[in-house]
């Protein structure tokens, strides 16, 4: 297991995603400050935060639960990127980058969850 949640690729890439989302949404109209801008920023912050919180929990089951929350926030953000694109908010290249990174984080989280579950099933007494 990693020494810290900061060593996890999922956490590192989700931090990059959050920075991308903040940069992307800084160009959204001011009228969206409490709408889509806020939603996208909160969802992106939630991904890294849930990875960190789950890592700090007492059991693997709790860890998996928080990784599931992170993956849910990733799906939420992916949906919001689609909405932003359809409304015409954000530069297409920045939207593409954020979407690609969001997909990558989702895949990494899925793999991490699968790996932890496999170790759980393989350990004695489970």
Backbone atoms as SQL, in Angstrom:
CREATE TABLE atoms (id INTEGER PRIMARY KEY, chain TEXT, resi INTEGER, resn TEXT, atom TEXT, x REAL, y REAL, z REAL);
INSERT INTO atoms VALUES
  (1, 'A', 1, 'UNK', 'N', 0.840, -1.182, 0.000),
  (2, 'A', 1, 'UNK', 'CA', 0.000, 0.000, 0.000),
  (3, 'A', 1, 'UNK', 'C', 0.886, 1.246, 0.000),
  (4, 'A', 2, 'UNK', 'N', 0.412, 2.297, -0.586),
  (5, 'A', 2, 'UNK', 'CA', 1.158, 3.550, -0.658),
  (6, 'A', 2, 'UNK', 'C', 1.414, 4.081, 0.756),
  (7, 'A', 3, 'UNK', 'N', 2.481, 4.827, 0.900),
  (8, 'A', 3, 'UNK', 'CA', 2.830, 5.413, 2.188),
  (9, 'A', 3, 'UNK', 'C', 1.837, 6.508, 2.593),
  (10, 'A', 4, 'UNK', 'N', 1.282, 7.173, 1.613),
  (11, 'A', 4, 'UNK', 'CA', 0.355, 8.281, 1.828),
  (12, 'A', 4, 'UNK', 'C', -0.626, 8.324, 0.660),
  (13, 'A', 5, 'UNK', 'N', -1.770, 8.910, 0.885),
  (14, 'A', 5, 'UNK', 'CA', -2.718, 9.081, -0.221),
  (15, 'A', 5, 'UNK', 'C', -2.101, 9.936, -1.317),
  (16, 'A', 6, 'UNK', 'N', -1.134, 10.773, -0.956),
  (17, 'A', 6, 'UNK', 'CA', -0.471, 11.632, -1.939),
  (18, 'A', 6, 'UNK', 'C', 0.379, 10.839, -2.924),
  (19, 'A', 7, 'UNK', 'N', 0.690, 9.595, -2.585),
  (20, 'A', 7, 'UNK', 'CA', 1.455, 8.722, -3.481),
  (21, 'A', 7, 'UNK', 'C', 0.579, 8.039, -4.521),
  (22, 'A', 8, 'UNK', 'N', -0.719, 8.087, -4.339),
  (23, 'A', 8, 'UNK', 'CA', -1.648, 7.400, -5.241),
  (24, 'A', 8, 'UNK', 'C', -1.814, 8.169, -6.555),
  (25, 'A', 9, 'UNK', 'N', -1.689, 7.447, -7.667),
  (26, 'A', 9, 'UNK', 'CA', -1.890, 8.061, -8.988),
  (27, 'A', 9, 'UNK', 'C', -3.287, 8.666, -9.093),
  (28, 'A', 10, 'UNK', 'N', -4.279, 8.001, -8.509),
  (29, 'A', 10, 'UNK', 'CA', -5.657, 8.510, -8.562),
  (30, 'A', 10, 'UNK', 'C', -5.756, 9.887, -7.902),
  (31, 'A', 11, 'UNK', 'N', -5.110, 10.039, -6.761),
  (32, 'A', 11, 'UNK', 'CA', -5.152, 11.328, -6.051),
  (33, 'A', 11, 'UNK', 'C', -4.382, 12.387, -6.845),
  (34, 'A', 12, 'UNK', 'N', -3.184, 12.037, -7.315),
  (35, 'A', 12, 'UNK', 'CA', -2.356, 12.996, -8.053),
  (36, 'A', 12, 'UNK', 'C', -3.054, 13.496, -9.311),
  (37, 'A', 13, 'UNK', 'N', -3.647, 12.572, -10.060),
  (38, 'A', 13, 'UNK', 'CA', -4.327, 12.968, -11.298),
  (39, 'A', 13, 'UNK', 'C', -5.611, 13.747, -10.993),
  (40, 'A', 14, 'UNK', 'N', -6.275, 13.417, -9.882),
  (41, 'A', 14, 'UNK', 'CA', -7.497, 14.160, -9.534),
  (42, 'A', 14, 'UNK', 'C', -7.168, 15.594, -9.110),
  (43, 'A', 15, 'UNK', 'N', -6.005, 15.798, -8.523),
  (44, 'A', 15, 'UNK', 'CA', -5.567, 17.165, -8.213),
  (45, 'A', 15, 'UNK', 'C', -5.341, 17.936, -9.515),
  (46, 'A', 16, 'UNK', 'N', -4.697, 17.298, -10.480),
  (47, 'A', 16, 'UNK', 'CA', -4.509, 17.926, -11.796),
  (48, 'A', 16, 'UNK', 'C', -5.853, 18.255, -12.432),
  (49, 'A', 17, 'UNK', 'N', -6.799, 17.337, -12.301),
  (50, 'A', 17, 'UNK', 'CA', -8.141, 17.557, -12.837),
  (51, 'A', 17, 'UNK', 'C', -8.795, 18.765, -12.186),
  (52, 'A', 18, 'UNK', 'N', -8.665, 18.890, -10.886),
  (53, 'A', 18, 'UNK', 'CA', -9.256, 20.028, -10.177),
  (54, 'A', 18, 'UNK', 'C', -8.659, 21.344, -10.675),
  (55, 'A', 19, 'UNK', 'N', -7.349, 21.375, -10.848),
  (56, 'A', 19, 'UNK', 'CA', -6.703, 22.589, -11.364),
  (57, 'A', 19, 'UNK', 'C', -7.232, 22.907, -12.759),
  (58, 'A', 20, 'UNK', 'N', -7.345, 21.874, -13.613),
  (59, 'A', 20, 'UNK', 'CA', -7.896, 22.077, -14.959),
  (60, 'A', 20, 'UNK', 'C', -9.317, 22.635, -14.905),
  (61, 'A', 21, 'UNK', 'N', -10.129, 22.095, -13.998),
  (62, 'A', 21, 'UNK', 'CA', -11.523, 22.541, -13.895),
  (63, 'A', 21, 'UNK', 'C', -11.591, 23.992, -13.418),
  (64, 'A', 22, 'UNK', 'N', -10.764, 24.355, -12.457),
  (65, 'A', 22, 'UNK', 'CA', -10.743, 25.750, -12.004),
  (66, 'A', 22, 'UNK', 'C', -10.339, 26.680, -13.145),
  (67, 'A', 23, 'UNK', 'N', -9.347, 26.283, -13.925),
  (68, 'A', 23, 'UNK', 'CA', -8.917, 27.106, -15.059),
  (69, 'A', 23, 'UNK', 'C', -10.013, 27.175, -16.123),
  (70, 'A', 24, 'UNK', 'N', -10.631, 26.044, -16.405),
  (71, 'A', 24, 'UNK', 'CA', -11.709, 26.003, -17.393),
  (72, 'A', 24, 'UNK', 'C', -12.871, 26.904, -16.982),
  (73, 'A', 25, 'UNK', 'N', -13.317, 26.747, -15.757),
  (74, 'A', 25, 'UNK', 'CA', -14.510, 27.481, -15.310),
  (75, 'A', 25, 'UNK', 'C', -14.244, 28.961, -15.055),
  (76, 'A', 26, 'UNK', 'N', -12.980, 29.343, -14.949),
  (77, 'A', 26, 'UNK', 'CA', -12.684, 30.770, -14.765),
  (78, 'A', 26, 'UNK', 'C', -13.113, 31.576, -15.991),
  (79, 'A', 27, 'UNK', 'N', -13.274, 30.903, -17.116),
  (80, 'A', 27, 'UNK', 'CA', -13.727, 31.572, -18.327),
  (81, 'A', 27, 'UNK', 'C', -15.229, 31.503, -18.546),
  (82, 'A', 28, 'UNK', 'N', -15.957, 30.860, -17.639),
  (83, 'A', 28, 'UNK', 'CA', -17.416, 30.791, -17.759),
  (84, 'A', 28, 'UNK', 'C', -18.025, 32.157, -17.432),
  (85, 'A', 29, 'UNK', 'N', -19.226, 32.423, -17.916),
  (86, 'A', 29, 'UNK', 'CA', -19.883, 33.700, -17.614),
  (87, 'A', 29, 'UNK', 'C', -20.075, 33.898, -16.098),
  (88, 'A', 30, 'UNK', 'N', -20.006, 35.146, -15.663),
  (89, 'A', 30, 'UNK', 'CA', -20.220, 35.464, -14.243),
  (90, 'A', 30, 'UNK', 'C', -21.572, 34.978, -13.747),
  (91, 'A', 31, 'UNK', 'N', -22.547, 34.935, -14.631),
  (92, 'A', 31, 'UNK', 'CA', -23.888, 34.487, -14.236),
  (93, 'A', 31, 'UNK', 'C', -23.886, 33.016, -13.815),
  (94, 'A', 32, 'UNK', 'N', -22.839, 32.287, -14.147),
  (95, 'A', 32, 'UNK', 'CA', -22.742, 30.865, -13.796),
  (96, 'A', 32, 'UNK', 'C', -21.920, 30.619, -12.534),
  (97, 'A', 33, 'UNK', 'N', -21.491, 31.689, -11.873),
  (98, 'A', 33, 'UNK', 'CA', -20.638, 31.543, -10.694),
  (99, 'A', 33, 'UNK', 'C', -21.267, 30.638, -9.649),
  (100, 'A', 34, 'UNK', 'N', -22.576, 30.748, -9.447),
  (101, 'A', 34, 'UNK', 'CA', -23.266, 29.925, -8.450),
  (102, 'A', 34, 'UNK', 'C', -23.996, 28.743, -9.096),
  (103, 'A', 35, 'UNK', 'N', -23.799, 28.573, -10.387),
  (104, 'A', 35, 'UNK', 'CA', -24.432, 27.482, -11.117),
  (105, 'A', 35, 'UNK', 'C', -23.414, 26.426, -11.491),
  (106, 'A', 36, 'UNK', 'N', -23.212, 26.283, -12.783),
  (107, 'A', 36, 'UNK', 'CA', -22.348, 25.234, -13.299),
  (108, 'A', 36, 'UNK', 'C', -20.896, 25.380, -12.827),
  (109, 'A', 37, 'UNK', 'N', -20.407, 26.594, -12.732),
  (110, 'A', 37, 'UNK', 'CA', -19.033, 26.814, -12.244),
  (111, 'A', 37, 'UNK', 'C', -18.863, 26.206, -10.861),
  (112, 'A', 38, 'UNK', 'N', -19.768, 26.542, -9.965),
  (113, 'A', 38, 'UNK', 'CA', -19.699, 26.038, -8.592),
  (114, 'A', 38, 'UNK', 'C', -19.843, 24.521, -8.552),
  (115, 'A', 39, 'UNK', 'N', -20.784, 23.989, -9.309),
  (116, 'A', 39, 'UNK', 'CA', -21.018, 22.539, -9.334),
  (117, 'A', 39, 'UNK', 'C', -19.786, 21.779, -9.808),
  (118, 'A', 40, 'UNK', 'N', -19.177, 22.259, -10.878),
  (119, 'A', 40, 'UNK', 'CA', -18.017, 21.577, -11.441),
  (120, 'A', 40, 'UNK', 'C', -16.817, 21.646, -10.500),
  (121, 'A', 41, 'UNK', 'N', -16.634, 22.784, -9.880),
  (122, 'A', 41, 'UNK', 'CA', -15.518, 22.928, -8.944),
  (123, 'A', 41, 'UNK', 'C', -15.713, 22.030, -7.730),
  (124, 'A', 42, 'UNK', 'N', -16.915, 22.008, -7.203),
  (125, 'A', 42, 'UNK', 'CA', -17.187, 21.172, -6.027),
  (126, 'A', 42, 'UNK', 'C', -17.022, 19.688, -6.344),
  (127, 'A', 43, 'UNK', 'N', -17.500, 19.260, -7.499),
  (128, 'A', 43, 'UNK', 'CA', -17.371, 17.849, -7.888),
  (129, 'A', 43, 'UNK', 'C', -15.897, 17.473, -8.042),
  (130, 'A', 44, 'UNK', 'N', -15.114, 18.344, -8.656),
  (131, 'A', 44, 'UNK', 'CA', -13.695, 18.028, -8.863),
  (132, 'A', 44, 'UNK', 'C', -12.941, 17.968, -7.539),
  (133, 'A', 45, 'UNK', 'N', -13.223, 18.891, -6.644),
  (134, 'A', 45, 'UNK', 'CA', -12.583, 18.883, -5.319),
  (135, 'A', 45, 'UNK', 'C', -13.001, 17.635, -4.542),
  (136, 'A', 46, 'UNK', 'N', -14.219, 17.223, -4.715),
  (137, 'A', 46, 'UNK', 'CA', -14.744, 16.050, -4.014),
  (138, 'A', 46, 'UNK', 'C', -14.004, 14.769, -4.384),
  (139, 'A', 47, 'UNK', 'N', -13.542, 14.672, -5.615),
  (140, 'A', 47, 'UNK', 'CA', -12.850, 13.455, -6.043),
  (141, 'A', 47, 'UNK', 'C', -11.593, 13.240, -5.209),
  (142, 'A', 48, 'UNK', 'N', -10.691, 14.202, -5.211),
  (143, 'A', 48, 'UNK', 'CA', -9.437, 14.077, -4.450),
  (144, 'A', 48, 'UNK', 'C', -9.709, 13.985, -2.955),
  (145, 'A', 49, 'UNK', 'N', -10.685, 14.724, -2.472),
  (146, 'A', 49, 'UNK', 'CA', -10.999, 14.723, -1.041),
  (147, 'A', 49, 'UNK', 'C', -11.494, 13.362, -0.573),
  (148, 'A', 50, 'UNK', 'N', -12.332, 12.721, -1.371),
  (149, 'A', 50, 'UNK', 'CA', -12.837, 11.396, -0.992),
  (150, 'A', 50, 'UNK', 'C', -11.750, 10.328, -1.066),
  (151, 'A', 51, 'UNK', 'N', -10.834, 10.458, -2.003),
  (152, 'A', 51, 'UNK', 'CA', -9.705, 9.521, -2.057),
  (153, 'A', 51, 'UNK', 'C', -8.899, 9.646, -0.765),
  (154, 'A', 52, 'UNK', 'N', -8.600, 10.868, -0.381),
  (155, 'A', 52, 'UNK', 'CA', -7.810, 11.112, 0.831),
  (156, 'A', 52, 'UNK', 'C', -8.553, 10.649, 2.080),
  (157, 'A', 53, 'UNK', 'N', -9.831, 10.982, 2.167),
  (158, 'A', 53, 'UNK', 'CA', -10.598, 10.590, 3.350),
  (159, 'A', 53, 'UNK', 'C', -10.703, 9.070, 3.461),
  (160, 'A', 54, 'UNK', 'N', -10.962, 8.403, 2.357),
  (161, 'A', 54, 'UNK', 'CA', -11.051, 6.947, 2.373),
  (162, 'A', 54, 'UNK', 'C', -9.744, 6.303, 2.787),
  (163, 'A', 55, 'UNK', 'N', -8.653, 6.851, 2.296),
  (164, 'A', 55, 'UNK', 'CA', -7.333, 6.319, 2.640),
  (165, 'A', 55, 'UNK', 'C', -7.099, 6.385, 4.152),
  (166, 'A', 56, 'UNK', 'N', -7.618, 7.424, 4.772),
  (167, 'A', 56, 'UNK', 'CA', -7.416, 7.611, 6.203),
  (168, 'A', 56, 'UNK', 'C', -8.379, 6.849, 7.090),
  (169, 'A', 57, 'UNK', 'N', -9.321, 6.143, 6.504),
  (170, 'A', 57, 'UNK', 'CA', -10.300, 5.383, 7.287),
  (171, 'A', 57, 'UNK', 'C', -9.708, 4.106, 7.855),
  (172, 'A', 58, 'UNK', 'N', -10.424, 3.517, 8.773),
  (173, 'A', 58, 'UNK', 'CA', -9.923, 2.357, 9.526),
  (174, 'A', 58, 'UNK', 'C', -9.954, 1.042, 8.760),
  (175, 'A', 59, 'UNK', 'N', -10.924, 0.865, 7.890),
  (176, 'A', 59, 'UNK', 'CA', -11.072, -0.437, 7.233),
  (177, 'A', 59, 'UNK', 'C', -11.026, -0.306, 5.716),
  (178, 'A', 60, 'UNK', 'N', -10.704, -1.428, 5.078),
  (179, 'A', 60, 'UNK', 'CA', -10.694, -1.467, 3.614),
  (180, 'A', 60, 'UNK', 'C', -12.099, -1.226, 3.059),
  (181, 'A', 61, 'UNK', 'N', -13.106, -1.708, 3.772),
  (182, 'A', 61, 'UNK', 'CA', -14.487, -1.493, 3.343),
  (183, 'A', 61, 'UNK', 'C', -14.838, -0.014, 3.289),
  (184, 'A', 62, 'UNK', 'N', -14.409, 0.720, 4.302),
  (185, 'A', 62, 'UNK', 'CA', -14.652, 2.172, 4.302),
  (186, 'A', 62, 'UNK', 'C', -13.877, 2.847, 3.181),
  (187, 'A', 63, 'UNK', 'N', -12.644, 2.387, 2.979),
  (188, 'A', 63, 'UNK', 'CA', -11.807, 2.937, 1.908),
  (189, 'A', 63, 'UNK', 'C', -12.505, 2.761, 0.559),
  (190, 'A', 64, 'UNK', 'N', -12.993, 1.556, 0.302),
  (191, 'A', 64, 'UNK', 'CA', -13.699, 1.272, -0.945),
  (192, 'A', 64, 'UNK', 'C', -14.945, 2.155, -1.077),
  (193, 'A', 65, 'UNK', 'N', -15.646, 2.340, 0.028),
  (194, 'A', 65, 'UNK', 'CA', -16.849, 3.176, 0.008),
  (195, 'A', 65, 'UNK', 'C', -16.502, 4.612, -0.431),
  (196, 'A', 66, 'UNK', 'N', -15.431, 5.169, 0.110),
  (197, 'A', 66, 'UNK', 'CA', -15.055, 6.536, -0.250),
  (198, 'A', 66, 'UNK', 'C', -14.492, 6.615, -1.669),
  (199, 'A', 67, 'UNK', 'N', -13.813, 5.559, -2.102),
  (200, 'A', 67, 'UNK', 'CA', -13.374, 5.530, -3.495),
  (201, 'A', 67, 'UNK', 'C', -14.587, 5.500, -4.424),
  (202, 'A', 68, 'UNK', 'N', -15.645, 4.825, -3.991),
  (203, 'A', 68, 'UNK', 'CA', -16.901, 4.822, -4.749),
  (204, 'A', 68, 'UNK', 'C', -17.519, 6.207, -4.817),
  (205, 'A', 69, 'UNK', 'N', -17.444, 6.941, -3.712),
  (206, 'A', 69, 'UNK', 'CA', -17.933, 8.334, -3.717),
  (207, 'A', 69, 'UNK', 'C', -17.113, 9.173, -4.701),
  (208, 'A', 70, 'UNK', 'N', -15.788, 8.964, -4.689),
  (209, 'A', 70, 'UNK', 'CA', -14.915, 9.700, -5.603),
  (210, 'A', 70, 'UNK', 'C', -15.279, 9.387, -7.053),
  (211, 'A', 71, 'UNK', 'N', -15.520, 8.106, -7.328),
  (212, 'A', 71, 'UNK', 'CA', -15.890, 7.715, -8.694),
  (213, 'A', 71, 'UNK', 'C', -17.235, 8.321, -9.080),
  (214, 'A', 72, 'UNK', 'N', -18.156, 8.391, -8.128),
  (215, 'A', 72, 'UNK', 'CA', -19.448, 9.037, -8.392),
  (216, 'A', 72, 'UNK', 'C', -19.284, 10.512, -8.713),
  (217, 'A', 73, 'UNK', 'N', -18.423, 11.197, -7.975),
  (218, 'A', 73, 'UNK', 'CA', -18.159, 12.615, -8.250),
  (219, 'A', 73, 'UNK', 'C', -17.504, 12.787, -9.614),
  (220, 'A', 74, 'UNK', 'N', -16.684, 11.825, -9.992),
  (221, 'A', 74, 'UNK', 'CA', -16.042, 11.855, -11.305),
  (222, 'A', 74, 'UNK', 'C', -17.107, 11.742, -12.405),
  (223, 'A', 75, 'UNK', 'N', -18.068, 10.860, -12.221),
  (224, 'A', 75, 'UNK', 'CA', -19.158, 10.723, -13.199),
  (225, 'A', 75, 'UNK', 'C', -20.009, 11.987, -13.244),
  (226, 'A', 76, 'UNK', 'N', -20.225, 12.578, -12.070),
  (227, 'A', 76, 'UNK', 'CA', -20.969, 13.836, -11.999),
  (228, 'A', 76, 'UNK', 'C', -20.246, 14.918, -12.807),
  (229, 'A', 77, 'UNK', 'N', -18.944, 15.018, -12.608),
  (230, 'A', 77, 'UNK', 'CA', -18.147, 16.016, -13.319),
  (231, 'A', 77, 'UNK', 'C', -18.146, 15.757, -14.821),
  (232, 'A', 78, 'UNK', 'N', -18.061, 14.506, -15.204),
  (233, 'A', 78, 'UNK', 'CA', -18.089, 14.155, -16.619),
  (234, 'A', 78, 'UNK', 'C', -19.392, 14.643, -17.260),
  (235, 'A', 79, 'UNK', 'N', -20.492, 14.480, -16.562),
  (236, 'A', 79, 'UNK', 'CA', -21.790, 14.952, -17.041),
  (237, 'A', 79, 'UNK', 'C', -21.796, 16.471, -17.172),
  (238, 'A', 80, 'UNK', 'N', -21.218, 17.154, -16.206),
  (239, 'A', 80, 'UNK', 'CA', -21.184, 18.614, -16.222),
  (240, 'A', 80, 'UNK', 'C', -20.309, 19.145, -17.355),
  (241, 'A', 81, 'UNK', 'N', -19.253, 18.407, -17.684),
  (242, 'A', 81, 'UNK', 'CA', -18.412, 18.792, -18.825),
  (243, 'A', 81, 'UNK', 'C', -19.219, 18.695, -20.117),
  (244, 'A', 82, 'UNK', 'N', -20.026, 17.648, -20.247),
  (245, 'A', 82, 'UNK', 'CA', -20.893, 17.498, -21.423),
  (246, 'A', 82, 'UNK', 'C', -21.865, 18.682, -21.503),
  (247, 'A', 83, 'UNK', 'N', -22.457, 19.035, -20.375),
  (248, 'A', 83, 'UNK', 'CA', -23.409, 20.157, -20.345),
  (249, 'A', 83, 'UNK', 'C', -22.710, 21.454, -20.737),
  (250, 'A', 84, 'UNK', 'N', -21.533, 21.703, -20.159),
  (251, 'A', 84, 'UNK', 'CA', -20.781, 22.922, -20.484),
  (252, 'A', 84, 'UNK', 'C', -20.489, 22.994, -21.982),
  (253, 'A', 85, 'UNK', 'N', -20.088, 21.874, -22.549),
  (254, 'A', 85, 'UNK', 'CA', -19.773, 21.830, -23.987),
  (255, 'A', 85, 'UNK', 'C', -21.029, 22.147, -24.813),
  (256, 'A', 86, 'UNK', 'N', -22.150, 21.548, -24.445),
  (257, 'A', 86, 'UNK', 'CA', -23.389, 21.755, -25.220),
  (258, 'A', 86, 'UNK', 'C', -23.911, 23.184, -25.108),
  (259, 'A', 87, 'UNK', 'N', -23.681, 23.812, -23.969),
  (260, 'A', 87, 'UNK', 'CA', -24.116, 25.197, -23.773),
  (261, 'A', 87, 'UNK', 'C', -23.165, 26.166, -24.481),
  (262, 'A', 88, 'UNK', 'N', -21.948, 25.702, -24.733),
  (263, 'A', 88, 'UNK', 'CA', -20.961, 26.564, -25.381),
  (264, 'A', 88, 'UNK', 'C', -20.049, 27.269, -24.400),
  (265, 'A', 89, 'UNK', 'N', -19.952, 26.738, -23.180),
  (266, 'A', 89, 'UNK', 'CA', -19.056, 27.308, -22.184),
  (267, 'A', 89, 'UNK', 'C', -17.701, 26.633, -22.275),
  (268, 'A', 90, 'UNK', 'N', -16.640, 27.408, -22.251),
  (269, 'A', 90, 'UNK', 'CA', -15.286, 26.866, -22.210),
  (270, 'A', 90, 'UNK', 'C', -14.704, 26.614, -23.584),
  (271, 'A', 91, 'UNK', 'N', -13.396, 26.737, -23.642),
  (272, 'A', 91, 'UNK', 'CA', -12.678, 26.481, -24.883),
  (273, 'A', 91, 'UNK', 'C', -12.703, 24.984, -25.176),
  (274, 'A', 92, 'UNK', 'N', -12.979, 24.608, -26.409),
  (275, 'A', 92, 'UNK', 'CA', -13.046, 23.181, -26.760),
  (276, 'A', 92, 'UNK', 'C', -11.807, 22.382, -26.338),
  (277, 'A', 93, 'UNK', 'N', -10.624, 22.943, -26.507),
  (278, 'A', 93, 'UNK', 'CA', -9.398, 22.227, -26.126),
  (279, 'A', 93, 'UNK', 'C', -9.345, 21.984, -24.618),
  (280, 'A', 94, 'UNK', 'N', -9.783, 22.963, -23.840),
  (281, 'A', 94, 'UNK', 'CA', -9.790, 22.799, -22.375),
  (282, 'A', 94, 'UNK', 'C', -10.851, 21.795, -21.949),
  (283, 'A', 95, 'UNK', 'N', -11.989, 21.813, -22.626),
  (284, 'A', 95, 'UNK', 'CA', -13.031, 20.833, -22.342),
  (285, 'A', 95, 'UNK', 'C', -12.544, 19.426, -22.683),
  (286, 'A', 96, 'UNK', 'N', -11.865, 19.277, -23.814),
  (287, 'A', 96, 'UNK', 'CA', -11.325, 17.975, -24.212),
  (288, 'A', 96, 'UNK', 'C', -10.319, 17.464, -23.186),
  (289, 'A', 97, 'UNK', 'N', -9.442, 18.359, -22.745),
  (290, 'A', 97, 'UNK', 'CA', -8.425, 17.987, -21.764),
  (291, 'A', 97, 'UNK', 'C', -9.060, 17.546, -20.448),
  (292, 'A', 98, 'UNK', 'N', -10.020, 18.323, -19.972),
  (293, 'A', 98, 'UNK', 'CA', -10.701, 17.994, -18.714),
  (294, 'A', 98, 'UNK', 'C', -11.466, 16.685, -18.840),
  (295, 'A', 99, 'UNK', 'N', -12.126, 16.487, -19.968),
  (296, 'A', 99, 'UNK', 'CA', -12.891, 15.260, -20.191),
  (297, 'A', 99, 'UNK', 'C', -11.962, 14.045, -20.216),
  (298, 'A', 100, 'UNK', 'N', -10.849, 14.173, -20.902),
  (299, 'A', 100, 'UNK', 'CA', -9.886, 13.081, -20.986),
  (300, 'A', 100, 'UNK', 'C', -9.310, 12.744, -19.612),
  (301, 'A', 101, 'UNK', 'N', -8.951, 13.752, -18.860),
  (302, 'A', 101, 'UNK', 'CA', -8.404, 13.539, -17.521),
  (303, 'A', 101, 'UNK', 'C', -9.451, 12.955, -16.580),
  (304, 'A', 102, 'UNK', 'N', -10.684, 13.400, -16.730),
  (305, 'A', 102, 'UNK', 'CA', -11.778, 12.868, -15.919),
  (306, 'A', 102, 'UNK', 'C', -11.971, 11.373, -16.211),
  (307, 'A', 103, 'UNK', 'N', -11.938, 11.007, -17.477),
  (308, 'A', 103, 'UNK', 'CA', -12.047, 9.593, -17.853),
  (309, 'A', 103, 'UNK', 'C', -10.897, 8.782, -17.275),
  (310, 'A', 104, 'UNK', 'N', -9.697, 9.341, -17.337),
  (311, 'A', 104, 'UNK', 'CA', -8.520, 8.653, -16.806),
  (312, 'A', 104, 'UNK', 'C', -8.652, 8.426, -15.299),
  (313, 'A', 105, 'UNK', 'N', -9.068, 9.453, -14.578),
  (314, 'A', 105, 'UNK', 'CA', -9.241, 9.329, -13.129),
  (315, 'A', 105, 'UNK', 'C', -10.293, 8.270, -12.820),
  (316, 'A', 106, 'UNK', 'N', -11.376, 8.248, -13.570),
  (317, 'A', 106, 'UNK', 'CA', -12.416, 7.240, -13.368),
  (318, 'A', 106, 'UNK', 'C', -11.891, 5.822, -13.566),
  (319, 'A', 107, 'UNK', 'N', -11.079, 5.630, -14.604),
  (320, 'A', 107, 'UNK', 'CA', -10.483, 4.314, -14.858),
  (321, 'A', 107, 'UNK', 'C', -9.518, 3.912, -13.738),
  (322, 'A', 108, 'UNK', 'N', -8.705, 4.849, -13.295),
  (323, 'A', 108, 'UNK', 'CA', -7.756, 4.558, -12.210),
  (324, 'A', 108, 'UNK', 'C', -8.519, 4.183, -10.943),
  (325, 'A', 109, 'UNK', 'N', -9.574, 4.921, -10.636),
  (326, 'A', 109, 'UNK', 'CA', -10.371, 4.612, -9.445),
  (327, 'A', 109, 'UNK', 'C', -11.005, 3.235, -9.556),
  (328, 'A', 110, 'UNK', 'N', -11.526, 2.904, -10.724),
  (329, 'A', 110, 'UNK', 'CA', -12.110, 1.576, -10.922),
  (330, 'A', 110, 'UNK', 'C', -11.091, 0.478, -10.696),
  (331, 'A', 111, 'UNK', 'N', -9.887, 0.678, -11.203),
  (332, 'A', 111, 'UNK', 'CA', -8.826, -0.295, -11.005),
  (333, 'A', 111, 'UNK', 'C', -8.401, -0.411, -9.552),
  (334, 'A', 112, 'UNK', 'N', -8.346, 0.713, -8.872),
  (335, 'A', 112, 'UNK', 'CA', -7.967, 0.723, -7.452),
  (336, 'A', 112, 'UNK', 'C', -9.011, -0.012, -6.616),
  (337, 'A', 113, 'UNK', 'N', -10.268, 0.244, -6.879),
  (338, 'A', 113, 'UNK', 'CA', -11.350, -0.441, -6.170),
  (339, 'A', 113, 'UNK', 'C', -11.271, -1.948, -6.409),
  (340, 'A', 114, 'UNK', 'N', -11.093, -2.335, -7.667),
  (341, 'A', 114, 'UNK', 'CA', -11.002, -3.755, -8.026),
  (342, 'A', 114, 'UNK', 'C', -9.819, -4.414, -7.313),
  (343, 'A', 115, 'UNK', 'N', -8.695, -3.728, -7.273),
  (344, 'A', 115, 'UNK', 'CA', -7.498, -4.266, -6.631),
  (345, 'A', 115, 'UNK', 'C', -7.702, -4.460, -5.125),
  (346, 'A', 116, 'UNK', 'N', -8.299, -3.484, -4.473),
  (347, 'A', 116, 'UNK', 'CA', -8.529, -3.589, -3.026),
  (348, 'A', 116, 'UNK', 'C', -9.527, -4.702, -2.728),
  (349, 'A', 117, 'UNK', 'N', -10.569, -4.811, -3.543),
  (350, 'A', 117, 'UNK', 'CA', -11.551, -5.894, -3.354),
  (351, 'A', 117, 'UNK', 'C', -10.900, -7.267, -3.530),
  (352, 'A', 118, 'UNK', 'N', -10.014, -7.388, -4.512),
  (353, 'A', 118, 'UNK', 'CA', -9.341, -8.673, -4.750),
  (354, 'A', 118, 'UNK', 'C', -8.463, -9.037, -3.567),
  (355, 'A', 119, 'UNK', 'N', -7.766, -8.060, -3.017),
  (356, 'A', 119, 'UNK', 'CA', -6.920, -8.322, -1.836),
  (357, 'A', 119, 'UNK', 'C', -7.771, -8.688, -0.631),
  (358, 'A', 120, 'UNK', 'N', -8.957, -8.045, -0.520),
  (359, 'A', 120, 'UNK', 'CA', -9.870, -8.351, 0.573),
  (360, 'A', 120, 'UNK', 'C', -10.335, -9.807, 0.493),
  (361, 'A', 121, 'UNK', 'N', -10.701, -10.238, -0.707),
  (362, 'A', 121, 'UNK', 'CA', -11.210, -11.605, -0.883),
  (363, 'A', 121, 'UNK', 'C', -10.117, -12.644, -0.675),
  (364, 'A', 122, 'UNK', 'N', -8.891, -12.283, -0.992),
  (365, 'A', 122, 'UNK', 'CA', -7.778, -13.225, -0.892),
  (366, 'A', 122, 'UNK', 'C', -7.241, -13.352, 0.546),
  (367, 'A', 123, 'UNK', 'N', -7.546, -12.345, 1.380),
  (368, 'A', 123, 'UNK', 'CA', -6.988, -12.387, 2.739),
  (369, 'A', 123, 'UNK', 'C', -7.747, -13.382, 3.594),
  (370, 'A', 124, 'UNK', 'N', -7.034, -14.051, 4.508),
  (371, 'A', 124, 'UNK', 'CA', -7.689, -15.043, 5.382),
  (372, 'A', 124, 'UNK', 'C', -8.746, -14.390, 6.270),
  (373, 'A', 125, 'UNK', 'N', -9.795, -15.105, 6.480),
  (374, 'A', 125, 'UNK', 'CA', -10.857, -14.639, 7.374),
  (375, 'A', 125, 'UNK', 'C', -11.850, -13.721, 6.706),
  (376, 'A', 126, 'UNK', 'N', -11.798, -13.613, 5.367),
  (377, 'A', 126, 'UNK', 'CA', -12.779, -12.734, 4.709),
  (378, 'A', 126, 'UNK', 'C', -13.935, -13.498, 4.149);
